[in-house]
Amino acid sequence: MTCDSMPQLVHRGPVTLSAQIADWLRDRIKAGEFTPMTDPLPSETTLEQELGVSRPTIRKAIEILRDDGLVITVPQRGTFVAGDLDG
């Protein structure tokens, strides 16, 4: 899976790269690009390669979304949109 409409990341701005990536993924989730509990988000490897950032940056972005209750990560399966986004 490749990432459509890549974000314009600002490397030296006041917002961390992980927060920018989390916002970009949040927008894609809210736009309905991923079916809750069915379609995984792009893998860490895919995001790392496509966005040109480090694995820890991707992991922090996913952690932000997980802390916000938007996604869940299932070991060996991937990261999925949580079932109830309205709750």
Phi and psi in degrees as a GROMACS rama.xvg file:
@    title "Ramachandran Plot"
@    xaxis  label "Phi"
@    yaxis  label "Psi"
@TYPE xy
-104.01  159.781  THR-2
-91.5381  123.054  CYS-3
-85.1194  155.882  ASP-4
45.7219  70.6979  SER-5
-63.1738  143.419  MET-6
-75.2317  153.564  PRO-7
-91.4888  95.9466  GLN-8
-79.8078  135.538  LEU-9
-103.248  107.551  VAL-10
-75.0099  -24.9226  HIS-11
-117.435  20.0356  ARG-12
-87.9954  -179.341  GLY-13
-75.2411  -16.559  PRO-14
-99.6959  128.601  VAL-15
-61.192  155.425  THR-16
-59.8467  -40.5143  LEU-17
-63.2913  -38.522  SER-18
-67.8418  -38.453  ALA-19
-63.8513  -42.4908  GLN-20
-67.8805  -41.5233  ILE-21
-59.9307  -42.5024  ALA-22
-62.7372  -41.911  ASP-23
-63.1788  -46.294  TRP-24
-65.6611  -39.307  LEU-25
-58.445  -43.897  ARG-26
-61.7468  -41.366  ASP-27
-65.9205  -39.0102  ARG-28
-63.8483  -47.9999  ILE-29
-67.0366  -24.8584  LYS-30
-79.1943  -4.47884  ALA-31
82.9661  21.1915  GLY-32
-69.9396  -18.9641  GLU-33
-127.161  127.946  PHE-34
-74.9449  125.684  THR-35
-52.7774  134.365  PRO-36
60.792  13.342  MET-37
-125.798  -55.8376  THR-38
-94.5342  119.047  ASP-39
-72.6546  152.764  PRO-40
-66.1035  163.072  LEU-41
-55.656  148.544  PRO-42
-65.6803  161.634  SER-43
-57.1729  -42.0033  GLU-44
-62.2164  -45.2216  THR-45
-61.4285  -48.194  THR-46
-62.1851  -41.8143  LEU-47
-59.0326  -47.2499  GLU-48
-70.1025  -45.8841  GLN-49
-68.6765  -36.4083  GLU-50
-94.1061  -14.0827  LEU-51
69.0421  36.9948  GLY-52
-124.284  170.521  VAL-53
-78.6487  159.736  SER-54
-59.0323  -43.8897  ARG-55
-59.9587  -32.5708  PRO-56
-65.8855  -43.1714  THR-57
-64.1063  -44.5514  ILE-58
-61.861  -38.1154  ARG-59
-66.056  -40.5901  LYS-60
-61.1486  -44.3933  ALA-61
-64.7032  -38.9185  ILE-62
-61.0064  -39.9291  GLU-63
-60.3158  -46.173  ILE-64
-66.2587  -37.3425  LEU-65
-65.5579  -43.6935  ARG-66
-62.6694  -30.6259  ASP-67
-81.3575  -4.09569  ASP-68
78.7779  13.9624  GLY-69
-84.6201  -29.3327  LEU-70
-135.125  160.415  VAL-71
-127.594  148.28  ILE-72
-111.96  126.928  THR-73
-109.485  116.383  VAL-74
-51.8827  136.607  PRO-75
67.4089  3.94103  GLN-76
-119.247  -40.2616  ARG-77
128.701  -170.626  GLY-78
-110.387  129.823  THR-79
-123.781  152.728  PHE-80
-65.9976  134.255  VAL-81
-61.7865  154.761  ALA-82
-64.7844  -37.9929  GLY-83
-120.898  99.7964  ASP-84
-84.5384  -15.1382  LEU-85
-87.8998  -17.3928  ASP-86
